[in-house]
Amino acid sequence: MKIPTKIELVNFINNNRFLNSNFVFNFIASIIIFIISLAPVWAYFLIRWFIAPQGFWQEFAIFVVASILMGWLQIILIILGGTIVLQLFIE
């Protein structure tokens, strides 16, 4: 098996459409947008961990309050994030 030289590697990267395209940037941007769009879920888990509910009614109350306060934000962020990701990959 021949070990490629530095010039052959550079030529391979320059000629490869996958490595030379914006796909890698779009993929990383998609991961960042995904993490940001799930921020209300992370906040819910963090708040639930800090509060440490003990019974069913405490769990239920925290879930209801979180659903009402953060549910709409979650839906908006998912729609905006999906739109941005689609625009990144369409262009």
N, C-alpha and C positions, 0 to 999 in steps of 0.2 A: 504494500500500500504506500503510495507516494504522499508525502507530506506537502501540502500546498504552500507555495511561497507567499510572501506578503503581497506581491503584485497580483497574484492569482486571486487571493482573498478580496482585495480591493475591487478587482474587476467583477468578481462574483457578486459582491454587495451592490455595486453600481448597476449591474445588469439585472439584478433580481427585482421584479416589480413589487413583491411583498415587502422586502426590507427597505426599498427605496420610496415606497408610497407613504401616505399619511396614515396608514392603517394602525401602526403602532401608537402614534399620537392619539388617534381617535379611540383606540382601545383603552389607553390610560385615562383619557378624559371621560370615557364612559364609566370606568370604575369609580372615579372621583365623584361624578354626578350621581351614581348609584348610592354611594356612601352618604352624600349630602341629602339625597331625597329620602333616605331612611332615618334621618336625624330624629324625627318624633318617636320612632321605635326605640332608638338608643336612649332618648331622654326618658321614655316610659320605664324601660328596664332600670335605668340609673335611679330614678325617683322611687320606684318600687323597692329597689335594693336598700336605699337609705331609710325608707319608712318601715320596712319589714313588717307587713301586715300579719296578724296572728290567726284570724279566723276567716270564715267564708264571707261574712258581711264586710269586713275591712277590705278583703281582696276585691269583692264585687264593687264597693264604693270607689276604690282606686281605679279599677277598670272602667267604670262608667264615666268618671271625671276625665280620665285620660282620653277616652273615646270621644267625648264631647269637645274637649279643648284641643286635642291634637289630631283628631280624625280628619277634619277639614284641611288642616295644614298638610297632612300626609297625602291626601288625594291631590291637592294642588301641586305639591312638589313632585309627585310621580308623573303627573301630566306634563309639567314643565320639563322635567328631566328627560322624559321619553321624547318630547318634541325636540329638545336640544340634541339628543343622541341621534335621532333620525336625520336632523339637518347636518350633523357632522358626517354621517356615513353617505348621505345622498350626494354631497358636493364632491 
